[in-house]
Each structure stands twice: as C-alpha cells, then as structure tokens.
C-alpha cells in the first residue's frame, strides 16, 4: 500500500483538477489521474502524468474552454 510522502497517510487513486500558476499565467487541467492523500489532501502525480502536465504548462495543447476567474484582494477588506 502506498503512503503519503508528507504525512504517511493512506494514498488513493483519484481524478483531480490540476491548477498551475506561473506569475500572472494560470491554467487548469481537468480530469487528471493522480493519487491523493486521504489525510492531508496532497496530490501526487506519476512521472508520466507530470510530463504530460508540463506540456499543458508550455501551451502545447489548445484549451477546451476559457473561464473568467474573479480576483479578490484580502487586504482591501481589512
Ligand atoms: Zn498526506
């Protein structure tokens, strides 16, 4: 049985949404096969999946859709 490298919790296979941020560039990849820690929620990707995700980050694929994301500033409401 696989264990979480961070907390030692039980790791389960799951389909997750991968989010990536690089400066002001964001991207979301849906339906990514991953392994998720049941205890701390850490998502882990196999080397093959990581390679694929890097291709998305380098704009190798066309997005299926583009969404508008509202941006808030916590400091504004202090
Ligand atoms: Zn964990």
PDB file of the backbone (N, CA, C, O) and the ligand in Angstrom, with CONECT records:
HET     ZN  A 101       1
ATOM      1  N   UNK A   1       0.843  -1.209   0.000  1.00  0.00           N
ATOM      2  CA  UNK A   1       0.000   0.000   0.000  1.00  0.00           C
ATOM      3  C   UNK A   1       0.875   1.256   0.000  1.00  0.00           C
ATOM      4  O   UNK A   1       1.848   1.356   0.748  1.00  0.00           O
ATOM      5  N   UNK A   2       0.510   2.192  -0.843  1.00  0.00           N
ATOM      6  CA  UNK A   2       1.298   3.406  -0.959  1.00  0.00           C
ATOM      7  C   UNK A   2       0.982   4.384   0.170  1.00  0.00           C
ATOM      8  O   UNK A   2      -0.162   4.508   0.608  1.00  0.00           O
ATOM      9  N   UNK A   3       2.028   5.074   0.628  1.00  0.00           N
ATOM     10  CA  UNK A   3       1.853   6.047   1.718  1.00  0.00           C
ATOM     11  C   UNK A   3       2.225   7.450   1.234  1.00  0.00           C
ATOM     12  O   UNK A   3       3.064   7.614   0.348  1.00  0.00           O
ATOM     13  N   UNK A   4       1.594   8.443   1.825  1.00  0.00           N
ATOM     14  CA  UNK A   4       1.890   9.837   1.514  1.00  0.00           C
ATOM     15  C   UNK A   4       3.318  10.161   1.956  1.00  0.00           C
ATOM     16  O   UNK A   4       3.717   9.831   3.073  1.00  0.00           O
ATOM     17  N   UNK A   5       4.090  10.813   1.069  1.00  0.00           N
ATOM     18  CA  UNK A   5       5.476  11.143   1.407  1.00  0.00           C
ATOM     19  C   UNK A   5       5.552  12.270   2.441  1.00  0.00           C
ATOM     20  O   UNK A   5       6.586  12.463   3.080  1.00  0.00           O
ATOM     21  N   UNK A   6       4.447  13.014   2.601  1.00  0.00           N
ATOM     22  CA  UNK A   6       4.459  14.154   3.517  1.00  0.00           C
ATOM     23  C   UNK A   6       4.018  13.781   4.930  1.00  0.00           C
ATOM     24  O   UNK A   6       4.654  14.166   5.911  1.00  0.00           O
ATOM     25  N   UNK A   7       2.905  13.016   5.024  1.00  0.00           N
ATOM     26  CA  UNK A   7       2.373  12.743   6.357  1.00  0.00           C
ATOM     27  C   UNK A   7       2.233  11.254   6.667  1.00  0.00           C
ATOM     28  O   UNK A   7       1.890  10.879   7.788  1.00  0.00           O
ATOM     29  N   UNK A   8       2.500  10.402   5.667  1.00  0.00           N
ATOM     30  CA  UNK A   8       2.397   8.967   5.899  1.00  0.00           C
ATOM     31  C   UNK A   8       0.976   8.433   5.829  1.00  0.00           C
ATOM     32  O   UNK A   8       0.726   7.268   6.135  1.00  0.00           O
ATOM     33  N   UNK A   9       0.050   9.289   5.425  1.00  0.00           N
ATOM     34  CA  UNK A   9      -1.354   8.900   5.313  1.00  0.00           C
ATOM     35  C   UNK A   9      -1.604   7.964   4.144  1.00  0.00           C
ATOM     36  O   UNK A   9      -0.732   7.760   3.299  1.00  0.00           O
ATOM     37  N   UNK A  10      -2.795   7.402   4.103  1.00  0.00           N
ATOM     38  CA  UNK A  10      -3.194   6.471   3.055  1.00  0.00           C
ATOM     39  C   UNK A  10      -3.444   7.227   1.742  1.00  0.00           C
ATOM     40  O   UNK A  10      -4.143   8.239   1.713  1.00  0.00           O
ATOM     41  N   UNK A  11      -2.859   6.710   0.669  1.00  0.00           N
ATOM     42  CA  UNK A  11      -2.968   7.370  -0.631  1.00  0.00           C
ATOM     43  C   UNK A  11      -3.920   6.593  -1.536  1.00  0.00           C
ATOM     44  O   UNK A  11      -3.804   5.375  -1.676  1.00  0.00           O
ATOM     45  N   UNK A  12      -4.864   7.310  -2.148  1.00  0.00           N
ATOM     46  CA  UNK A  12      -5.842   6.666  -3.021  1.00  0.00           C
ATOM     47  C   UNK A  12      -5.820   7.261  -4.413  1.00  0.00           C
ATOM     48  O   UNK A  12      -5.568   8.453  -4.589  1.00  0.00           O
ATOM     49  N   UNK A  13      -6.086   6.417  -5.407  1.00  0.00           N
ATOM     50  CA  UNK A  13      -6.182   6.903  -6.783  1.00  0.00           C
ATOM     51  C   UNK A  13      -7.427   7.777  -6.927  1.00  0.00           C
ATOM     52  O   UNK A  13      -8.484   7.466  -6.380  1.00  0.00           O
ATOM     53  N   UNK A  14      -7.286   8.867  -7.666  1.00  0.00           N
ATOM     54  CA  UNK A  14      -8.418   9.768  -7.856  1.00  0.00           C
ATOM     55  C   UNK A  14      -8.227  10.562  -9.140  1.00  0.00           C
ATOM     56  O   UNK A  14      -7.121  10.668  -9.671  1.00  0.00           O
ATOM     57  N   UNK A  15      -9.325  11.113  -9.620  1.00  0.00           N
ATOM     58  CA  UNK A  15      -9.268  12.014 -10.770  1.00  0.00           C
ATOM     59  C   UNK A  15      -9.395  13.425 -10.215  1.00  0.00           C
ATOM     60  O   UNK A  15     -10.381  13.759  -9.559  1.00  0.00           O
ATOM     61  N   UNK A  16      -8.390  14.245 -10.482  1.00  0.00           N
ATOM     62  CA  UNK A  16      -8.351  15.566  -9.860  1.00  0.00           C
ATOM     63  C   UNK A  16      -8.262  16.680 -10.903  1.00  0.00           C
ATOM     64  O   UNK A  16      -8.054  16.433 -12.091  1.00  0.00           O
ATOM     65  N   UNK A  17      -8.423  17.892 -10.426  1.00  0.00           N
ATOM     66  CA  UNK A  17      -8.216  19.076 -11.259  1.00  0.00           C
ATOM     67  C   UNK A  17      -6.872  19.677 -10.884  1.00  0.00           C
ATOM     68  O   UNK A  17      -6.641  20.047  -9.733  1.00  0.00           O
ATOM     69  N   UNK A  18      -6.000  19.767 -11.859  1.00  0.00           N
ATOM     70  CA  UNK A  18      -4.660  20.300 -11.644  1.00  0.00           C
ATOM     71  C   UNK A  18      -4.661  21.796 -11.927  1.00  0.00           C
ATOM     72  O   UNK A  18      -5.104  22.229 -12.991  1.00  0.00           O
ATOM     73  N   UNK A  19      -4.163  22.591 -10.974  1.00  0.00           N
ATOM     74  CA  UNK A  19      -4.066  24.030 -11.205  1.00  0.00           C
ATOM     75  C   UNK A  19      -2.600  24.435 -11.172  1.00  0.00           C
ATOM     76  O   UNK A  19      -1.803  23.915 -10.392  1.00  0.00           O
ATOM     77  N   UNK A  20      -2.275  25.374 -12.039  1.00  0.00           N
ATOM     78  CA  UNK A  20      -0.889  25.780 -12.198  1.00  0.00           C
ATOM     79  C   UNK A  20      -0.810  27.295 -12.277  1.00  0.00           C
ATOM     80  O   UNK A  20      -1.635  27.927 -12.935  1.00  0.00           O
ATOM     81  N   UNK A  21       0.174  27.878 -11.613  1.00  0.00           N
ATOM     82  CA  UNK A  21       0.347  29.327 -11.649  1.00  0.00           C
ATOM     83  C   UNK A  21       1.810  29.644 -11.899  1.00  0.00           C
ATOM     84  O   UNK A  21       2.704  29.108 -11.245  1.00  0.00           O
ATOM     85  N   UNK A  22       2.030  30.527 -12.858  1.00  0.00           N
ATOM     86  CA  UNK A  22       3.385  30.979 -13.141  1.00  0.00           C
ATOM     87  C   UNK A  22       3.288  32.478 -13.383  1.00  0.00           C
ATOM     88  O   UNK A  22       2.860  32.908 -14.454  1.00  0.00           O
ATOM     89  N   UNK A  23       3.685  33.277 -12.391  1.00  0.00           N
ATOM     90  CA  UNK A  23       3.474  34.725 -12.408  1.00  0.00           C
ATOM     91  C   UNK A  23       1.988  35.022 -12.608  1.00  0.00           C
ATOM     92  O   UNK A  23       1.167  34.649 -11.770  1.00  0.00           O
ATOM     93  N   UNK A  24       1.637  35.689 -13.708  1.00  0.00           N
ATOM     94  CA  UNK A  24       0.239  36.023 -13.936  1.00  0.00           C
ATOM     95  C   UNK A  24      -0.444  35.027 -14.865  1.00  0.00           C
ATOM     96  O   UNK A  24      -1.568  35.252 -15.314  1.00  0.00           O
ATOM     97  N   UNK A  25       0.236  33.943 -15.144  1.00  0.00           N
ATOM     98  CA  UNK A  25      -0.330  32.931 -16.041  1.00  0.00           C
ATOM     99  C   UNK A  25      -0.903  31.786 -15.208  1.00  0.00           C
ATOM    100  O   UNK A  25      -0.210  31.187 -14.386  1.00  0.00           O
ATOM    101  N   UNK A  26      -2.157  31.502 -15.436  1.00  0.00           N
ATOM    102  CA  UNK A  26      -2.805  30.407 -14.724  1.00  0.00           C
ATOM    103  C   UNK A  26      -3.307  29.384 -15.723  1.00  0.00           C
ATOM    104  O   UNK A  26      -3.686  29.730 -16.841  1.00  0.00           O
ATOM    105  N   UNK A  27      -3.308  28.130 -15.320  1.00  0.00           N
ATOM    106  CA  UNK A  27      -4.021  27.161 -16.146  1.00  0.00           C
ATOM    107  C   UNK A  27      -4.595  26.064 -15.282  1.00  0.00           C
ATOM    108  O   UNK A  27      -4.103  25.756 -14.197  1.00  0.00           O
ATOM    109  N   UNK A  28      -5.653  25.491 -15.810  1.00  0.00           N
ATOM    110  CA  UNK A  28      -6.381  24.433 -15.110  1.00  0.00           C
ATOM    111  C   UNK A  28      -6.475  23.237 -16.049  1.00  0.00           C
ATOM    112  O   UNK A  28      -6.856  23.385 -17.211  1.00  0.00           O
ATOM    113  N   UNK A  29      -6.134  22.078 -15.559  1.00  0.00           N
ATOM    114  CA  UNK A  29      -6.290  20.853 -16.341  1.00  0.00           C
ATOM    115  C   UNK A  29      -7.238  19.935 -15.571  1.00  0.00           C
ATOM    116  O   UNK A  29      -6.948  19.511 -14.453  1.00  0.00           O
ATOM    117  N   UNK A  30      -8.376  19.640 -16.198  1.00  0.00           N
ATOM    118  CA  UNK A  30      -9.374  18.801 -15.536  1.00  0.00           C
ATOM    119  C   UNK A  30      -9.156  17.320 -15.839  1.00  0.00           C
ATOM    120  O   UNK A  30      -8.529  16.953 -16.832  1.00  0.00           O
ATOM    121  N   UNK A  31      -9.685  16.497 -14.965  1.00  0.00           N
ATOM    122  CA  UNK A  31      -9.701  15.033 -15.143  1.00  0.00           C
ATOM    123  C   UNK A  31      -8.309  14.432 -15.237  1.00  0.00           C
ATOM    124  O   UNK A  31      -8.038  13.614 -16.116  1.00  0.00           O
ATOM    125  N   UNK A  32      -7.426  14.835 -14.331  1.00  0.00           N
ATOM    126  CA  UNK A  32      -6.063  14.315 -14.313  1.00  0.00           C
ATOM    127  C   UNK A  32      -5.987  13.132 -13.340  1.00  0.00           C
ATOM    128  O   UNK A  32      -6.359  13.265 -12.174  1.00  0.00           O
ATOM    129  N   UNK A  33      -5.505  11.972 -13.817  1.00  0.00           N
ATOM    130  CA  UNK A  33      -5.343  10.852 -12.889  1.00  0.00           C
ATOM    131  C   UNK A  33      -4.214  11.135 -11.901  1.00  0.00           C
ATOM    132  O   UNK A  33      -3.100  11.467 -12.307  1.00  0.00           O
ATOM    133  N   UNK A  34      -4.496  11.006 -10.624  1.00  0.00           N
ATOM    134  CA  UNK A  34      -3.497  11.294  -9.600  1.00  0.00           C
ATOM    135  C   UNK A  34      -3.691  10.363  -8.418  1.00  0.00           C
ATOM    136  O   UNK A  34      -4.593   9.525  -8.413  1.00  0.00           O
ATOM    137  N   UNK A  35      -2.849  10.515  -7.434  1.00  0.00           N
ATOM    138  CA  UNK A  35      -3.020   9.808  -6.176  1.00  0.00           C
ATOM    139  C   UNK A  35      -3.126  10.867  -5.092  1.00  0.00           C
ATOM    140  O   UNK A  35      -2.281  11.757  -4.996  1.00  0.00           O
ATOM    141  N   UNK A  36      -4.162  10.766  -4.283  1.00  0.00           N
ATOM    142  CA  UNK A  36      -4.443  11.807  -3.295  1.00  0.00           C
ATOM    143  C   UNK A  36      -4.372  11.224  -1.889  1.00  0.00           C
ATOM    144  O   UNK A  36      -4.913  10.151  -1.622  1.00  0.00           O
ATOM    145  N   UNK A  37      -3.703  11.937  -0.999  1.00  0.00           N
ATOM    146  CA  UNK A  37      -3.598  11.515   0.393  1.00  0.00           C
ATOM    147  C   UNK A  37      -4.927  11.754   1.096  1.00  0.00           C
ATOM    148  O   UNK A  37      -5.458  12.864   1.062  1.00  0.00           O
ATOM    149  N   UNK A  38      -5.461  10.724   1.729  1.00  0.00           N
ATOM    150  CA  UNK A  38      -6.742  10.829   2.422  1.00  0.00           C
ATOM    151  C   UNK A  38      -6.627  11.689   3.674  1.00  0.00           C
ATOM    152  O   UNK A  38      -7.632  12.202   4.168  1.00  0.00           O
ATOM    153  N   UNK A  39      -5.419  11.851   4.190  1.00  0.00           N
ATOM    154  CA  UNK A  39      -5.202  12.577   5.436  1.00  0.00           C
ATOM    155  C   UNK A  39      -4.938  14.067   5.200  1.00  0.00           C
ATOM    156  O   UNK A  39      -5.636  14.911   5.761  1.00  0.00           O
ATOM    157  N   UNK A  40      -3.938  14.397   4.376  1.00  0.00           N
ATOM    158  CA  UNK A  40      -3.576  15.814   4.198  1.00  0.00           C
ATOM    159  C   UNK A  40      -4.033  16.385   2.861  1.00  0.00           C
ATOM    160  O   UNK A  40      -3.935  17.593   2.641  1.00  0.00           O
ATOM    161  N   UNK A  41      -4.532  15.532   1.965  1.00  0.00           N
ATOM    162  CA  UNK A  41      -5.057  16.027   0.700  1.00  0.00           C
ATOM    163  C   UNK A  41      -4.006  16.305  -0.355  1.00  0.00           C
ATOM    164  O   UNK A  41      -4.335  16.799  -1.433  1.00  0.00           O
ATOM    165  N   UNK A  42      -2.764  16.005  -0.075  1.00  0.00           N
ATOM    166  CA  UNK A  42      -1.682  16.236  -1.036  1.00  0.00           C
ATOM    167  C   UNK A  42      -1.919  15.400  -2.304  1.00  0.00           C
ATOM    168  O   UNK A  42      -2.228  14.211  -2.234  1.00  0.00           O
ATOM    169  N   UNK A  43      -1.767  16.054  -3.456  1.00  0.00           N
ATOM    170  CA  UNK A  43      -1.939  15.346  -4.724  1.00  0.00           C
ATOM    171  C   UNK A  43      -0.579  14.939  -5.261  1.00  0.00           C
ATOM    172  O   UNK A  43       0.362  15.732  -5.276  1.00  0.00           O
ATOM    173  N   UNK A  44      -0.488  13.697  -5.699  1.00  0.00           N
ATOM    174  CA  UNK A  44       0.769  13.212  -6.268  1.00  0.00           C
ATOM    175  C   UNK A  44       0.522  12.688  -7.676  1.00  0.00           C
ATOM    176  O   UNK A  44      -0.477  12.018  -7.938  1.00  0.00           O
ATOM    177  N   UNK A  45       1.441  13.002  -8.568  1.00  0.00           N
ATOM    178  CA  UNK A  45       1.304  12.591  -9.955  1.00  0.00           C
ATOM    179  C   UNK A  45       2.472  11.684 -10.330  1.00  0.00           C
ATOM    180  O   UNK A  45       3.601  11.883  -9.881  1.00  0.00           O
ATOM    181  N   UNK A  46       2.184  10.700 -11.147  1.00  0.00           N
ATOM    182  CA  UNK A  46       3.243   9.806 -11.605  1.00  0.00           C
ATOM    183  C   UNK A  46       4.149  10.575 -12.569  1.00  0.00           C
ATOM    184  O   UNK A  46       3.726  11.593 -13.117  1.00  0.00           O
ATOM    185  N   UNK A  47       5.386  10.113 -12.790  1.00  0.00           N
ATOM    186  CA  UNK A  47       6.307  10.818 -13.700  1.00  0.00           C
ATOM    187  C   UNK A  47       5.704  11.024 -15.090  1.00  0.00           C
ATOM    188  O   UNK A  47       5.889  12.083 -15.691  1.00  0.00           O
ATOM    189  N   UNK A  48       4.984  10.021 -15.606  1.00  0.00           N
ATOM    190  CA  UNK A  48       4.345  10.150 -16.924  1.00  0.00           C
ATOM    191  C   UNK A  48       3.339  11.286 -16.943  1.00  0.00           C
ATOM    192  O   UNK A  48       3.311  12.086 -17.879  1.00  0.00           O
ATOM    193  N   UNK A  49       2.513  11.355 -15.909  1.00  0.00           N
ATOM    194  CA  UNK A  49       1.486  12.393 -15.819  1.00  0.00           C
ATOM    195  C   UNK A  49       2.136  13.764 -15.663  1.00  0.00           C
ATOM    196  O   UNK A  49       1.678  14.744 -16.249  1.00  0.00           O
ATOM    197  N   UNK A  50       3.206  13.829 -14.870  1.00  0.00           N
ATOM    198  CA  UNK A  50       3.922  15.098 -14.685  1.00  0.00           C
ATOM    199  C   UNK A  50       4.455  15.611 -16.025  1.00  0.00           C
ATOM    200  O   UNK A  50       4.373  16.804 -16.314  1.00  0.00           O
ATOM    201  N   UNK A  51       4.997  14.712 -16.831  1.00  0.00           N
ATOM    202  CA  UNK A  51       5.481  15.092 -18.168  1.00  0.00           C
ATOM    203  C   UNK A  51       4.351  15.679 -19.005  1.00  0.00           C
ATOM    204  O   UNK A  51       4.525  16.701 -19.670  1.00  0.00           O
ATOM    205  N   UNK A  52       3.196  15.029 -18.968  1.00  0.00           N
ATOM    206  CA  UNK A  52       2.036  15.498 -19.719  1.00  0.00           C
ATOM    207  C   UNK A  52       1.603  16.878 -19.229  1.00  0.00           C
ATOM    208  O   UNK A  52       1.301  17.766 -20.027  1.00  0.00           O
ATOM    209  N   UNK A  53       1.575  17.047 -17.898  1.00  0.00           N
ATOM    210  CA  UNK A  53       1.141  18.325 -17.319  1.00  0.00           C
ATOM    211  C   UNK A  53       2.075  19.458 -17.737  1.00  0.00           C
ATOM    212  O   UNK A  53       1.627  20.585 -17.953  1.00  0.00           O
ATOM    213  N   UNK A  54       3.356  19.168 -17.852  1.00  0.00           N
ATOM    214  CA  UNK A  54       4.321  20.181 -18.285  1.00  0.00           C
ATOM    215  C   UNK A  54       4.020  20.647 -19.706  1.00  0.00           C
ATOM    216  O   UNK A  54       4.246  21.808 -20.047  1.00  0.00           O
ATOM    217  N   UNK A  55       3.511  19.740 -20.529  1.00  0.00           N
ATOM    218  CA  UNK A  55       3.150  20.115 -21.906  1.00  0.00           C
ATOM    219  C   UNK A  55       2.014  21.132 -21.901  1.00  0.00           C
ATOM    220  O   UNK A  55       1.999  22.065 -22.705  1.00  0.00           O
ATOM    221  N   UNK A  56       1.055  20.941 -20.981  1.00  0.00           N
ATOM    222  CA  UNK A  56      -0.031  21.920 -20.868  1.00  0.00           C
ATOM    223  C   UNK A  56       0.544  23.274 -20.453  1.00  0.00           C
ATOM    224  O   UNK A  56       0.162  24.313 -20.991  1.00  0.00           O
ATOM    225  N   UNK A  57       1.460  23.249 -19.497  1.00  0.00           N
ATOM    226  CA  UNK A  57       2.062  24.482 -18.985  1.00  0.00           C
ATOM    227  C   UNK A  57       2.835  25.215 -20.079  1.00  0.00           C
ATOM    228  O   UNK A  57       2.951  26.440 -20.044  1.00  0.00           O
ATOM    229  N   UNK A  58       3.357  24.476 -21.038  1.00  0.00           N
ATOM    230  CA  UNK A  58       4.126  25.101 -22.127  1.00  0.00           C
ATOM    231  C   UNK A  58       3.256  25.407 -23.334  1.00  0.00           C
ATOM    232  O   UNK A  58       3.762  25.638 -24.432  1.00  0.00           O
ATOM    233  N   UNK A  59       1.937  25.409 -23.125  1.00  0.00           N
ATOM    234  CA  UNK A  59       0.984  25.747 -24.196  1.00  0.00           C
ATOM    235  C   UNK A  59       1.078  24.829 -25.405  1.00  0.00           C
ATOM    236  O   UNK A  59       0.933  25.280 -26.541  1.00  0.00           O
ATOM    237  N   UNK A  60       1.318  23.560 -25.171  1.00  0.00           N
ATOM    238  CA  UNK A  60       1.413  22.619 -26.288  1.00  0.00           C
ATOM    239  C   UNK A  60       0.041  22.199 -26.803  1.00  0.00           C
ATOM    240  O   UNK A  60      -0.091  21.719 -27.929  1.00  0.00           O
ATOM    241  N   UNK A  61      -0.979  22.386 -25.965  1.00  0.00           N
ATOM    242  CA  UNK A  61      -2.324  21.961 -26.358  1.00  0.00           C
ATOM    243  C   UNK A  61      -3.274  23.150 -26.363  1.00  0.00           C
ATOM    244  O   UNK A  61      -3.033  24.168 -25.714  1.00  0.00           O
ATOM    245  N   UNK A  62      -4.356  22.994 -27.110  1.00  0.00           N
ATOM    246  CA  UNK A  62      -5.401  24.018 -27.139  1.00  0.00           C
ATOM    247  C   UNK A  62      -6.360  23.786 -25.986  1.00  0.00           C
ATOM    248  O   UNK A  62      -6.778  22.650 -25.762  1.00  0.00           O
ATOM    249  N   UNK A  63      -6.725  24.836 -25.241  1.00  0.00           N
ATOM    250  CA  UNK A  63      -7.697  24.636 -24.155  1.00  0.00           C
ATOM    251  C   UNK A  63      -9.078  24.266 -24.696  1.00  0.00           C
ATOM    252  O   UNK A  63      -9.459  24.703 -25.781  1.00  0.00           O
ATOM    253  N   UNK A  64      -9.827  23.459 -23.936  1.00  0.00           N
ATOM    254  CA  UNK A  64     -11.189  23.090 -24.340  1.00  0.00           C
ATOM    255  C   UNK A  64     -12.158  24.227 -24.068  1.00  0.00           C
ATOM    256  O   UNK A  64     -13.200  24.334 -24.716  1.00  0.00           O
ATOM    257  N   UNK A  65     -11.810  25.078 -23.103  1.00  0.00           N
ATOM    258  CA  UNK A  65     -12.629  26.252 -22.812  1.00  0.00           C
ATOM    259  C   UNK A  65     -11.798  27.247 -22.018  1.00  0.00           C
ATOM    260  O   UNK A  65     -10.761  26.903 -21.453  1.00  0.00           O
ATOM    261  N   UNK A  66     -12.271  28.484 -21.987  1.00  0.00           N
ATOM    262  CA  UNK A  66     -11.612  29.526 -21.191  1.00  0.00           C
ATOM    263  C   UNK A  66     -12.644  30.078 -20.228  1.00  0.00           C
ATOM    264  O   UNK A  66     -13.769  30.386 -20.621  1.00  0.00           O
ATOM    265  N   UNK A  67     -12.256  30.205 -18.951  1.00  0.00           N
ATOM    266  CA  UNK A  67     -13.198  30.714 -17.961  1.00  0.00           C
ATOM    267  C   UNK A  67     -12.689  32.030 -17.388  1.00  0.00           C
ATOM    268  O   UNK A  67     -11.486  32.294 -17.365  1.00  0.00           O
ATOM    269  N   UNK A  68     -13.630  32.851 -16.925  1.00  0.00           N
ATOM    270  CA  UNK A  68     -13.270  34.095 -16.244  1.00  0.00           C
ATOM    271  C   UNK A  68     -13.162  33.790 -14.759  1.00  0.00           C
ATOM    272  O   UNK A  68     -14.042  33.137 -14.198  1.00  0.00           O
ATOM    273  N   UNK A  69     -12.115  34.245 -14.123  1.00  0.00           N
ATOM    274  CA  UNK A  69     -11.914  33.976 -12.705  1.00  0.00           C
ATOM    275  C   UNK A  69     -11.906  35.293 -11.936  1.00  0.00           C
ATOM    276  O   UNK A  69     -11.077  36.160 -12.212  1.00  0.00           O
ATOM    277  N   UNK A  70     -12.823  35.460 -10.966  1.00  0.00           N
ATOM    278  CA  UNK A  70     -12.806  36.692 -10.179  1.00  0.00           C
ATOM    279  C   UNK A  70     -11.572  36.746  -9.274  1.00  0.00           C
ATOM    280  O   UNK A  70     -11.172  35.740  -8.688  1.00  0.00           O
ATOM    281  N   UNK A  71     -10.988  37.918  -9.172  1.00  0.00           N
ATOM    282  CA  UNK A  71      -9.804  38.085  -8.332  1.00  0.00           C
ATOM    283  C   UNK A  71     -10.153  39.042  -7.189  1.00  0.00           C
ATOM    284  O   UNK A  71     -10.672  40.132  -7.430  1.00  0.00           O
ATOM    285  N   UNK A  72      -9.874  38.643  -5.965  1.00  0.00           N
ATOM    286  CA  UNK A  72     -10.138  39.465  -4.790  1.00  0.00           C
ATOM    287  C   UNK A  72      -8.830  39.842  -4.121  1.00  0.00           C
ATOM    288  O   UNK A  72      -7.803  39.189  -4.309  1.00  0.00           O
ATOM    289  N   UNK A  73      -8.886  40.901  -3.340  1.00  0.00           N
ATOM    290  CA  UNK A  73      -7.715  41.301  -2.568  1.00  0.00           C
ATOM    291  C   UNK A  73      -8.104  41.325  -1.093  1.00  0.00           C
ATOM    292  O   UNK A  73      -8.865  42.191  -0.660  1.00  0.00           O
ATOM    293  N   UNK A  74      -7.596  40.397  -0.345  1.00  0.00           N
ATOM    294  CA  UNK A  74      -7.928  40.265   1.066  1.00  0.00           C
ATOM    295  C   UNK A  74      -7.623  41.550   1.830  1.00  0.00           C
ATOM    296  O   UNK A  74      -8.382  41.951   2.712  1.00  0.00           O
ATOM    297  N   UNK A  75      -6.502  42.195   1.485  1.00  0.00           N
ATOM    298  CA  UNK A  75      -6.047  43.388   2.211  1.00  0.00           C
ATOM    299  C   UNK A  75      -7.013  44.557   2.073  1.00  0.00           C
ATOM    300  O   UNK A  75      -7.059  45.426   2.944  1.00  0.00           O
ATOM    301  N   UNK A  76      -7.783  44.589   0.991  1.00  0.00           N
ATOM    302  CA  UNK A  76      -8.725  45.675   0.736  1.00  0.00           C
ATOM    303  C   UNK A  76      -9.820  45.698   1.803  1.00  0.00           C
ATOM    304  O   UNK A  76     -10.376  46.759   2.084  1.00  0.00           O
ATOM    305  N   UNK A  77     -10.137  44.555   2.396  1.00  0.00           N
ATOM    306  CA  UNK A  77     -11.254  44.438   3.320  1.00  0.00           C
ATOM    307  C   UNK A  77     -10.818  44.356   4.788  1.00  0.00           C
ATOM    308  O   UNK A  77     -11.591  43.916   5.639  1.00  0.00           O
ATOM    309  N   UNK A  78      -9.609  44.770   5.081  1.00  0.00           N
ATOM    310  CA  UNK A  78      -9.126  44.735   6.460  1.00  0.00           C
ATOM    311  C   UNK A  78      -9.512  46.004   7.201  1.00  0.00           C
ATOM    312  O   UNK A  78      -9.190  46.153   8.380  1.00  0.00           O
TER     313      UNK A  78
HETATM  314 ZN    ZN A 101      -0.536  13.179   3.418  1.00  0.00          ZN
END
